[in-house]
Amino acid sequence: MNRERSGIMVSSQEEISGLRASISSLLTMKKLPIDSSEWGSYFDESGHLLKSQEYISSQILERGLDPSVRSEAWKFLTGYYSWRSSSDERLTIDSMRRKNYESLCNMCDRIQPLLETEHREFIEVRNFIKSDVQRLYIKDAQGNTIVDKNQLEKILLLNYVCNVEAEYQQGFHEMLLLFRLLVEKEHEIYWLFQFFLQKTENSCIMNIGVEKNLIMLRALVSFMDPVFSKHLEQKGRVVQSLFPWFCLFFQRVFKSFDDVWRLWEVFLTGLPCKNFQVVVAYTMLQMVRDQILREDMSGDDILMLCNNIIDLEANDLISKASSTYEQLLNLKDKVPKEFKEFFGLPQQ
């Protein structure tokens, strides 16, 4: 089915061709990220975007965002702001987000005594949150404290109370820290974190998305690399034990927070495909494939090797994973139906 974009009818085949060109550009040429000057040129005098969401998303996939524009751009990527909003409308939206956050905080304060007396789990979770946050190192190179731990505890507890489906899991405190370093206002931190989880379809949540990711990762290895898949299956539940990659959304495999943000903003674009996190995980497995087979590693040794994948560069990983996805595109006539649905591959 054709879709209309900016007045032009674009076929799905043309979209695929455009995506291939974007991936090819990503693989062959390193480009500078979108800086504040370029980002500003995307808007007219009223603050409306002159560029389409698709164009900006493809540029983020190829080049990423400069730190100077990341905090604002993420508000569009997460859905905090509408892509079609004006400057005035965004001021109104921000005010609404702040008021809604304050209302949630007031509600949480009112019901907390009831939760403490009626729900033992609430106290346990609150203690878990406090313990996790207290372990965070939040000082700069000069030893100055850069984050209020009480603020992080407050937001995490509110997230738990208001988001029963996602609950609370260890690792959220590390993720939330990155949002606090991205924006400063408390209501912005809370909503960006909420919208990030929603936009990525709770892919980092144990009881929602992580299990699905692991099932699809196992299936992807089996389809793309049967020899490696057979070896892993013989060593036990290796792939299923890689859940920390997804729970922290690969936060611990990179050199810097900038690299984490770089990958996460690609996830937010939905490019080059849906559920790109599984392609990323497969690509990481391929990095250690030959060593695993050559040394006939045991399951425990394989997991230790995978856990020692650190200090990666996001641009390099995104490039390799995009290449993997292009291989999958070339096999689209052979891939199972569930792959086409999960990764958003063309049905024809």
Salt bridges, closest charged atoms under 4 A:
GLU15 OE2 - ARG3 NH2 2.82
GLU15 OE2 - ARG5 NH2 2.99
GLU38 OE1 - ARG63 NH2 2.52
GLU54 OE2 - ARG5 NE 3.69
GLU62 OE1 - LYS31 NZ 3.39
ASP94 OD1 - HIS187 NE2 3.24
GLU102 OE2 - ARG98 NH1 3.33
GLU116 OE2 - ARG126 NH1 2.49
GLU124 OE2 - ARG120 NE 3.60
ASP132 OD1 - ARG135 NH2 2.75
GLU153 OE1 - LYS130 NZ 3.83
GLU174 OE2 - HIS173 NE2 3.95
GLU174 OE2 - ARG252 NH2 2.40
GLU186 OE2 - LYS154 NZ 2.87
GLU188 OE2 - LYS75 NZ 2.67
ASP225 OD2 - ARG289 NE 2.40
GLU233 OE2 - ARG218 NE 2.89
ASP258 OD1 - ARG70 NH1 3.33
GLU265 OE1 - ARG70 NE 2.87
ASP290 OD1 - ARG289 NH1 3.10
ASP296 OD1 - HIS231 ND1 3.88
ASP296 OD1 - LYS235 NZ 3.12
GLU313 OE2 - LYS255 NZ 3.32
ASP316 OD2 - LYS320 NZ 3.27
